[in-house]
Each structure stands twice: as C-alpha cells, then as structure tokens.
Amino acid sequence: LALARRITVNTGLSTIPFTSEHAVRPNCRSGTVLDLLLDAIGRRPDGSLIPSLVQNACSCLAFDSPGEQPAAADWQAGKLMTVAYAGPPTTLTPVLTAPCLTMLGKVALEEAFALPRLHEKTRWWASLFAVNAERHAAEMQDITDIRVKYMDKYGVGYTILSYTAPGVQDIWDPKEAQALAVEINDYVAGATKSHPDRFGAFATLSMHDPEEAAAELKRCVTQYGFKGALVNDTQRAGPDGDDMVFYDGPEWDVFWSTVTELDVPFYLHPRNPTGTMHEKLWAKREWLIGPPLSFAHGVSLHALGMVTNGVFDRHPKLQVVLGHLGEHIPFDMWRINHWFEDVKKPLGLSCKKTIREYFQQNLWITTSGHFSTTTLQFCMSEVGADRILFSIDYPFESFDDACVWYDGVQLNMVDKIKIGRDNAKKLFKLPDFKDSES
C-alpha cells in the first residue's frame, strides 16, 4: 500500500481519494494495491486471472507527487487496472470502468441523409447549419461510402438513418408530403439493403393525417424492417403553411395505437420555426435558430404536451426518444415535477404519473449533438443510464467530436456499454451487427 498512497477513484460523478484505510479488508491476498485491483476485477473464484477483464481495464492510479512511482512489476500491471468506489470503506465494491480506448460496436441513431435529387434544398439547409455547405451536403447525400469509413474509424457498429430536418414536415400540401415520404422510405430501404449488419432506418412520415401516417409506418416496419419512425416536430399545414399540427390530441390515438402495436419507438426530432412563429419569435433573433435554442424550445413543448395531454396514459407502452440530452427537459426536472405535482394537479392536471415516471417508462434521451461529460453525468443522475442512448447527429456534428468524447468519458463499464450500445440493442431489437458483442 505504500507504493501508492492515494488512488483516484472514478465514481462516474466525481473523484474521491482512495487511501490505505479503505483498502484493508480480510480477503485482500497480500495487501498490495495491485492485488486489491486483481481481486476486484481480474480473478476467478479459484484465484486465476481473467485476461479479458484485465486487458480491457486502464490505469486510474494518481500519486501524491511525480516522484512516487511503484515498483516496476506492480506499475506495469497496475497500468491495466482501475476501480470505482461504491459504498463506505467497510463495503468496498470496486468495479471495472471503461478504458480510454475506442469503444467498438457503438450504435448511432440520429444520423441524417437526404435524397440526391433534392440537392439544392439540401445545400440551402446546410448553409444554415454548416460552415462548409458543400461538404455537408455531400455527406448528407451519402448513405454508405463516406459514412461506413467514418463508422469503421470511430467504432460505430450500427447506424439508424433518418431523413434530414425539416423534411416532409416542411410540406403543407398533404398529397405532396405523403408522396415524398413514400419516396424517401423506398429509397433508403434500397440504399441500405446490401448492409443489413451496419444500417437500419427510421420511417419518414407525413403527419397530416393520423391514419395515413399509421399506414405508412406499418408498411415500412412490416415490409422493410424499419426500426421505428423519426418525425421532425410539428407538421406544417394550412393553405399557406402557417398552421402547425401537434400529435398530442385524442385524434392521434389511432396513430399511437399503431406505434405500440408494432412495438417500435418514435423519435421526436427538432425542425426550424416557420411562418408567424418565425416572424414573431425568431426573425430578429436569427442566431438562436437551431441548436442554440429554437430546436429544444419546439421539441420540449411538444413532448411535455404529450405528457400533460395524456398520450402516455392512453398508450402506456409508447416509447418516445428525444435527442440532444432531452432538449433541456432533464435540467428542469425538479421544477416541472414540483409544479405538476404541487400546483397543476390540484388545479386539474390529470396525467396519472409524475414526470420522472414518464422518463422511467416512456421517454428516452440521446447524446446527439451534446458532447459534455458534465451534462451527461447530470442526465444520468436525473434520468438514469438505462434511459440514455449514444448518438452523433451526423453530419451536423462530426464522428470525431462525438466518438472521441464518448470513448474517453470515465464511466463504469456497465453504464458505458449500456449507453453506447446495449440500450439501443434492446429498445430497437437490433440484429447482430459489427462488433455488437465487443
């Protein structure tokens, strides 16, 4: 124990000193730091090492001063080890934490594409959100060539593709919107057919009519094996496109019933503000349009409307995914819960559960476009690792930013694999894919 007076132990939320007093326990074979670590994560019951656990660990040893170096043998083995502290010293439970290496087999599920024939519109949209619009448009129109190279380089085993915002939700003519949705779905089904172990897709839906949307979703799931639907917030509607269709009213029950019967998730994705809403709120605040504010503003209103208007009460098995670490909602969780339970419900709010329960049972969040360790850790404390999914938001965000960040996040291995892959495998019932068990 004198070889290292202090070990920095990563709890996933903070670091605490791990001192010699914490390490004293009856079954510690020799009392050395190395043996403690081997006992914790690398030995079978008979005392032999488990190579896969040892080799996939990394060092979290931090010494009081640069001059304090342990013996060479212990140091070489210790570099492979790390522990996380759970409980008081008398109930020490060290567990394996993720290495600072590429996590293979990650699943990304907010990843956009566009039809090649709509190049000009794609480039216009890219000009609003990308410094290099030409490169962005080229990446958007690519399905496999560029994308697979990035996936291989950064350890993404499987991607679920979705049509870029605003997409069909920007078309206020119902017939035109429906025709484009069908075209998009047929196109992406054909484009990914040769890579079933790398790509899936979300259905693109015109949301003018609940029954029509339900029928197209059913076609995509049953005919093509799509993993669910992704819709870009409200549907633009009306004779001049100035109306907005929300999906939180009882007239949409036929659609939500189909979603739950098919047992697939629904991804509620942002879109740009339009019409009167744009003119009144955003025209003079144009730099707030998109990821800085308007995206979260729109989706959080829509998602919370689904909660308060009883969508999840009428369809308790419905699973809805929100990107960008929950579009600000987790950060207001306490305040929302307090006002719902202590004020709004006594005044007549009729939703059956608390907002936290809806997040535990119906709502998921992804890391798309939000690569902050502090923010992720906060969301883990509010929502839980079981309800968080890794995503990139490519090509609006880069593989490099998303994957290098996530690979380096210090989380315990169980949570890291859950968020990076296993939650998505379970939610979307994914088939075997590249590195799906790595």
N, C-alpha and C positions, 0 to 999 in steps of 0.2 A: 504493500500500500504506500510505502514511502516513495516508490518510483513515480507516482503521480499524486500529489496531494489533493488535486481537485480535478474532477471530470465535469465538463459542461454537459448537462443532460437536456436533450430537446424534448419538451412535452408536447410540441405541436403548437403551443400558445405562447410559451415563454421559456427561458432557460433558468435553471436553478443550480446552485453548487451541489455537487455530489461528492461528499467527503468520506474520509475513512470511517467515521462513525456510522454512516449509512451502510457501509459495505460489510460490517461484521454480522455474520449470520452462521448458524451451525453447519449448514451443508456446503459452505464455501470450501473447496477442496484444499487450497493452500493459502488462501488469504490474499493472493496477488490480484491486482486489477485484471490481468489477463484471464486468470481462472474464473473470476467473477463473471466476466463477459462471456466466456465459453460456457459456463454453467447456464447463463441466461438465454443464450440464443443459438449455441452451436453444438450441444451434446445430446446424444440419445440417452435413454434411461440407463444403458449399460456403461455410460461414460465416454463412448466413442464420439468423434466429431461428425457433424452433419455438414459435408462440404458445401452444399448448395446454399445453406444459410450463411456460413462463414464467408464464402466468396462474394456474396451479394451485399454484405454489410460494408460500412465505411467508418472512418475514424471520426469520433467526436471528442477526442482527447484534447484538453486545453490545459497547459501547465502554467503555474504561477509566474514563471519567468522563462525567457527563451533558453536560459542555461539549464533548465531542468529537463533532461532527457532520460528516459528509462533505458534499461539495458537493451542491447540490440535485438535479442531474440523476442523479448516482450514487445518491443516497439514495432517490429515487422508484423507480428501477428496482430498487435493492437490496432494497426492501421486499418485492419479489415473489420473492426468492431465498432459498434455504437449501442448505447442503451437509452431507453426513455424511462423516466421515473413516474410511477403511478402509486400513490398512496404514501403513508408515512414510512419512516425507516424500518419499522418492525414488519411491514408488509411489502417490502420491496418487490416490485414486479417489473424487471427490465424487459423490454420488448424490442424487436428489430425495427429500426427506422430505415427509410428509403435511402439508397445511395445517391450521391451526386453524380449519377451517370444517366445516360439516356434510358428512359422507361420505354420498353418496346410494347407494341400492341395497344397503344392508346387509341381511343375512339373519339372522333371529332364529329359533331352533329349540328353545327350551324355554319355550313360551308356552301357558298353560293355559286351558281352558274347562270348563264344566260344563253338564249338562242342566238346562233351566229347570224341569222337573217335580221335580227334587231340590233345590229352593231351600233348604229348611230344613237339609238336610245340608250344602249349600254354605255357608250362613251360619254353621253351627256350626264348620266347618273354618276359615272366615275369621276367626272370633272368636279362634282360637288363634294366628293369624299376622298379623293386620291391626289397626291402631288403629281404623280406620273400617270395621267389618264390613259395613255396608250397602253402602257404595260398592264395597268389594272384591267382594262377592257380585254386584253389578250388572255390574261389569266382567268377572267370571268367566263370567257367563251370556251376555254379548255376544260375537258372533262377528265381525261386520263393522262395525257403525255406529260405536261408540266406538273400536274398535281401528284401523280404517282412518284415522281422523282423527289418531290418535297416530302411526301409521306415516308418514303424509304429512308431518306436522310435524317428525318427527325423522329422516327419511331412511331409513326401513326399507322396502325394496322388496318383500320377501317374508318370510312367516312360515309356519313349520310348526307346526300346532296339535297339542296333546296333552291328554288328559283329566287333570284335576287329581288330585293325590295325595289320599288313598291309593287312591281309585277302586276298580276291580274287585279290586285286591289286598287290599282290606279285607273281602271277602265270602268266607266259608269254605264256603258251600254251593256245590258245583261247578255245578249247574244254574242257580242264580240268577246266579252270576258270569258264566257263558257267555252267558246271555240279555241281561244288561246290557251286556256287551262288544259284542255284535252290535247292540244298540240304539244305543249310542254311535257306533259306526262308521258306521251308516246315517245317523244324524243329522248328523254333521259332514261327511260326503260331500255331503249335500243342502245344508247351510248354506254350503258354500264353492264350490258348483258354478258360481255366477254370477261368481266372482272367481278364475279359474284362474291369472291372472297375478300374484296377490297372496298366495294361500293354498295350502298343501298340508296334509297331516295325517299323523300317526303312527297306526298301528293300536293300538287298545286291546285287550288280550288277557287272558283268564282263563288263569292259569298253573297250573291244577290238573292238567291232562293235556297232555303234550308233543305228542301227535298232534293233539289238538283245537286247541291253540294254533297249531300249524303250519298247519292247515287254514284257520283264520280269518285268519291273516296272509296266506296265499296268496290268499284271496278278496279281501281289502282291496287288495292290490297289483295283482292282475290285473283286478279289476272296477272299482276306484275310482282306481287310480293312486297309492295312498298311498306315502309316501317311506320307510317302514320301520315299526318298532314302538317304542313307549315303554312300559316296564313299571316300576311303582313298587316296585322292590326285591323282597323276598320275598313269596310268596303266602301269605296267611293260610289255614290249613287245620285239619282235625281236627274232631271233634264239637262242641267248644266254642270253636274258633277259636284255640287256644293253640299250634298247630303252625306251623312256617314251612317253606315249600318253597323250597329253593335250586335254581338251574338249572345247577350246575357238575358234576353227576354224569353218568355214561355214559347213564343213562336219558333224558337230554335231548338226546342226539346227533341223534335224528330231528328235533327242532325246529331245532337249529343247522344241520343239513344243509339244511333248507328255507330258512332265512335266507340262507345263502350261495348256494343255487341261485337264489333270487330276486334276489340281488345287491343287497340293501338293508341299511342299518345297523340296529343295535339300541341304543336309548338306555336305559341303566340309571339310573333316577331314584330319589331317596330316598322314604321313607314314614315315618310315625310308628311308634314302637315300641308293641307291644300285648302283652296277656296277661302271662305270667310275666316275660318280658323287661322289660316296662314296670315291673312291680311291683318287681323286684329291682334294676334299674339306674337307673330314671329317675323313679319316683314321688316320691321325696324330693329330686329334683334337676330339678324341672319346668322351670326356666328354661333348662336346657340342651337341652331337646327342640326339634328342628327345626334351623334353620341354625347356631345356635351350636355344636352338637357332634353330636347324635344322627344327623342326616342323613348326614354324612360317615362316621361310625362304621359305620353299616349298609352303605353302598354300597362303601366301601373293603374291608370284609371280604368282601363278595360278589364284587367284581371281582378281588381277589387270589386268592380261592378258585378262580375260573375259570382264573387263570394256573397255580396250583400243582396243580390237578386235571386239567390237560391239555386244557381245552376248546379253546384256541387251537392247540395242537399237533395235535389231531384235525381242527380246522377252520381251517386256516391263512389262509383268505381272509376269515374273520369280522371284521367291523368293529363295535366297541362304543364308544359315546360316553358319557363321564362328564361331568356338569355341574360347576359351581362350581369351575372350575380344577382338576379332578381329584380332588375330595373328599379333599384332604390328601396323596394319594399322591406327587405330584411333590416335595413338601417332605421326604419320607423316602426319596427315590430312592436316594441313595448308601447309606444304611443297609440298605434292603431288598436292594439289589444285592449288597452286601458279605456279608450273612448268607446269602442264597440261594446265591451262588457259592462262598464260602469255608467255609461250615459246613453248610447244609442239603443241598446236592447231595452232598458227601462222605458225609452220613448217609443219603442215599436219595432226596432230592427229584429227581423225574425229568423236570421240564419242560425242554424242549430248548433254549430260548433264555434270554437274560438279560432282566431286567425292562425294561431300556432298549430292547431289541429288540422286545419286545411293544408298547411305546409307539410305536416307529417303524413297526410293521407292522400292529397290530391295534387299538390304543386311541387315542381322541381325547379332548380335553378342551374345554370351552366356558367362556366368561366369565360364564355365567349367575349373577346374584346375587353377583358378586365383582368389584367395580369398583375395583381397586387397581392403579395403574401399577407399583409396585414388585413386587407379586406376579405380574403379567403378565410383566414382564421376567424374573423368576426362572424362571417356567414356560417362557418362550421359550428360556432357556439350558439347561433340563433336558429339555424335550420337543421344542422346535423349533417355529417359526412354522407349519410345514407341517402340524402336528397340532392346531392350536388353532382354535376356531370362536367367532365372536361370538354371544352370546345375551343375553337380558334377564332372563327368569324372571317375566314379567308374568302376572298383576297382583300377585304377591307383591313384586316390585320395580317401579320406575317406569321408563318410557321416558326421562324426564328424567335420572335418575341414570345409567342405562346408556349412553345415546346421547351425552349431553353429555360424559361422561367419555371414551368411546371416540373421539369426534370430536377431542378435544383431546389425546389421547395422542401424544407425539412418537415416532413410529416411522418407519423408512424406508418410502417409499410402497409398495414391493413387498410387504413384510410386512403393512402396514396393510390393503391390499386383499385379500391372502390371508386374513387372519383375519376381516376384516369381511364378505367375500363369496365370494371365489374358491374357498376350501377347501370351503365348503358347496355351491357350484355343482357342483364335481367329485364330492364324496362322494355327494350326493343326486341327481346327474344332473338338475339343475333346468332347467326350460324358461326361455325368455325371460320376464323379469318387469320391473316398473317400475324404471327406472334400472339395469338389470343390466349395462350397459356404461359407466355414467357414471364 
